[in-house]
Amino acid sequence: MNVNGCSDGLAMFWNDYVNVNILSYFFAHVDALCYFHEIFSSCYVNGFYGNPHTNERHHSWTLLKRLGCNGNFTWIYSGGINEILYSWEKEGVNDRNDHQMSIFR
């Protein structure tokens, strides 16, 4: 994904109270399995940035589906999707393409 200077990528930070196993990463996502010592619990944590180019977002949705299907753990997501579900969610003059929103849904 070439964003022409629109993004510098993602970072994930943690402290000594969490064990982190990075499962996959690229400049538009970080996928990790985290174990929290104090609550004896694990979850998947994803940092994710949806493609800023509308015609390329279907690749982002494919990746997001894959990241969200990692077992029975809780899934914590953080990031920017760059899409809306319905046109009434957007204010402004530029209308959203109905087909693009349906692909996201």
C-alpha positions in Angstrom: 0.0 0.0 0.0 1.6 3.2 -1.1 0.2 6.1 0.9 2.5 8.8 -0.4 3.4 10.2 3.0 0.0 10.0 4.6 1.1 7.5 7.3 4.2 6.5 9.1 2.9 3.1 10.3 1.8 1.7 13.6 3.5 1.1 17.0 2.5 -1.1 19.9 3.8 -0.4 23.4 3.5 -2.5 26.6 4.9 -2.7 30.1 6.2 -5.5 32.4 2.6 -6.5 33.4 2.0 -8.0 30.0 3.6 -10.8 28.0 3.3 -10.0 24.3 3.8 -12.4 21.5 3.8 -10.6 18.1 2.0 -12.9 15.6 2.3 -10.8 12.5 3.0 -7.2 11.5 3.3 -4.8 8.6 3.1 -1.0 8.5 -0.7 -1.1 8.4 -1.2 -3.7 11.2 0.2 -5.3 14.3 -1.3 -8.6 15.5 -0.4 -9.8 19.0 -1.4 -12.3 21.6 -1.2 -10.7 25.1 -1.2 -12.3 28.5 -2.0 -9.9 31.4 -0.4 -11.1 34.6 -2.6 -9.2 37.1 -5.9 -10.6 35.8 -4.5 -14.0 34.5 -6.1 -13.5 31.1 -5.1 -13.5 27.5 -6.5 -11.7 24.5 -5.6 -10.8 20.9 -4.7 -7.1 20.4 -4.6 -5.6 16.9 -3.5 -2.2 15.8 -4.9 -1.7 12.3 -5.0 1.1 9.8 -7.4 0.7 6.8 -6.1 1.6 3.4 -6.7 5.3 2.6 -7.4 4.5 -1.0 -11.1 3.5 -1.5 -10.3 1.1 -4.4 -7.8 -0.8 -2.3 -9.8 -1.1 1.0 -11.1 -4.6 0.2 -7.6 -5.8 1.0 -7.9 -4.2 4.4 -11.2 -5.9 5.1 -9.8 -9.3 4.1 -6.9 -8.8 6.6 -9.2 -7.5 9.3 -11.4 -10.6 8.9 -8.3 -12.8 9.2 -7.1 -11.0 12.3 -10.5 -11.2 14.0 -10.8 -15.0 13.6 -8.0 -16.0 16.0 -9.5 -18.5 18.3 -11.7 -18.0 21.4 -9.8 -15.2 23.0 -11.2 -11.7 23.5 -10.3 -9.4 20.6 -9.1 -5.8 21.3 -8.9 -3.6 18.2 -7.4 -0.2 17.9 -6.8 1.9 14.9 -8.5 3.6 12.0 -10.8 1.9 9.5 -11.3 4.8 7.0 -14.8 3.6 6.2 -18.4 4.0 7.5 -21.3 1.5 7.6 -24.1 3.8 6.3 -24.2 7.1 4.5 -26.1 8.8 7.3 -23.0 8.5 9.5 -21.1 11.0 7.4 -21.4 14.7 7.3 -20.1 16.9 4.5 -20.5 17.3 0.7 -18.7 14.1 -0.6 -21.1 11.2 -0.7 -19.9 7.7 0.1 -20.2 4.9 -2.5 -22.9 2.5 -1.4 -21.1 -0.5 -2.9 -17.9 0.4 -0.9 -19.9 0.6 2.3 -21.6 -2.8 1.6 -18.3 -4.5 1.1 -17.2 -3.2 4.5 -20.4 -4.3 6.2 
